[in-house]
Amino acid sequence: MTHEETVLNTFYKAFRELDYLTMADCYHKDASFSDEVFKLKGKGINAMWHMLCVRATDFSLSYRVIKQGQHYQVEWQANYLYSKTGRKVVNKITASFEFKDGKIYKHKDVFDFWRWSRQALGMPGLLLGWSNFLQKKVHIIAKQNLDKFIIKHTQYKS
């Protein structure tokens, strides 16, 4: 197993246990993260995982690390109750990674936002989940929630 595979296994095992401190330790200090909701750098990434871990309800996670030459992907699935609606979500995600100094430097998660929104939001997600309007609205709300979380957890302030 390569060092990078070890880091990814450490990260996802910690995620499965909702251990945000170990997850944070897997990232380079100048790391970047993006998905359909968040676009973050540095401490903002750690704050996001901390917020998501402490708010997780009925959570489970499975994953598989895939090495493709010098590149790594992880196919992972998170099962949880979406906190705003109490609806069950099964989110299937493909993550791609780049490493620097033995740590995660770039992390990009890709998932089907419309599929997620149908599960998490019900009818509004079914009707509008395909639109940029709903994706932007979810992004804004998520950013506001993360900003409020960072105010309460000053270790994440820049």
Residue pairs with C-beta under 8 A, 6 or more apart in sequence:
1 9
2 67
3 102
4 67
4 72
4 97
4 99
5 65
5 67
5 72
7 26
7 99
7 102
7 103
7 104
8 26
8 65
8 72
8 74
8 97
8 104
9 65
10 22
10 26
11 22
11 23
11 26
11 104
12 61
12 63
12 65
12 74
12 76
14 20
14 21
14 22
14 23
14 26
15 23
15 49
15 53
15 61
16 60
16 61
16 63
18 53
18 54
18 56
18 59
19 53
20 46
20 49
20 50
20 52
20 53
20 54
23 46
23 49
23 53
24 45
24 46
24 49
24 50
26 103
26 104
27 45
27 46
27 103
27 104
27 105
27 107
28 99
28 100
28 101
28 103
28 104
28 105
29 42
30 41
30 42
30 100
30 105
31 41
31 42
31 45
31 103
31 104
31 105
31 106
31 107
32 39
32 40
32 41
32 45
32 105
32 106
32 107
33 39
33 40
33 41
33 44
33 45
33 48
33 107
33 108
33 109
34 40
34 107
34 108
34 109
35 93
35 108
35 109
35 110
35 111
36 109
36 110
36 111
36 113
36 116
36 135
37 135
37 138
37 139
37 142
38 48
38 139
38 142
38 143
38 146
40 48
42 158
43 155
43 156
43 157
43 158
44 146
44 150
44 156
45 107
46 156
47 146
47 149
47 150
47 153
47 156
48 146
50 149
50 153
50 156
51 145
51 146
51 149
55 83
56 80
57 80
57 81
57 83
58 79
58 80
58 81
58 88
59 78
59 79
59 80
60 78
60 79
60 80
61 76
61 77
61 78
61 79
62 76
62 77
63 74
63 75
63 76
63 77
64 74
64 75
64 76
65 72
65 73
65 74
66 72
66 73
66 74
66 75
71 96
71 97
71 98
72 96
72 97
72 99
73 94
73 95
73 96
73 97
74 94
74 95
74 97
75 92
75 93
75 94
75 95
76 92
76 93
76 95
77 90
77 91
77 92
77 93
78 89
78 90
78 91
78 93
79 88
79 89
79 90
79 91
80 88
80 89
80 91
81 87
81 88
81 89
82 88
82 89
82 119
82 120
82 121
84 120
84 121
85 120
85 121
85 122
87 119
87 120
87 121
87 122
88 119
89 116
89 119
89 120
90 119
91 111
91 115
91 116
91 119
92 111
92 112
92 115
93 109
93 110
93 111
94 109
94 110
94 111
95 107
95 108
95 109
95 110
96 106
96 107
96 108
96 110
97 104
97 105
97 106
97 107
97 108
98 104
98 105
98 106
99 105
113 129
113 135
114 125
114 129
114 130
115 129
116 125
116 129
117 124
117 125
117 126
117 128
117 129
117 134
117 138
118 125
118 126
118 129
119 125
121 129
121 134
124 134
125 134
128 134
129 135
149 156
150 156
150 157
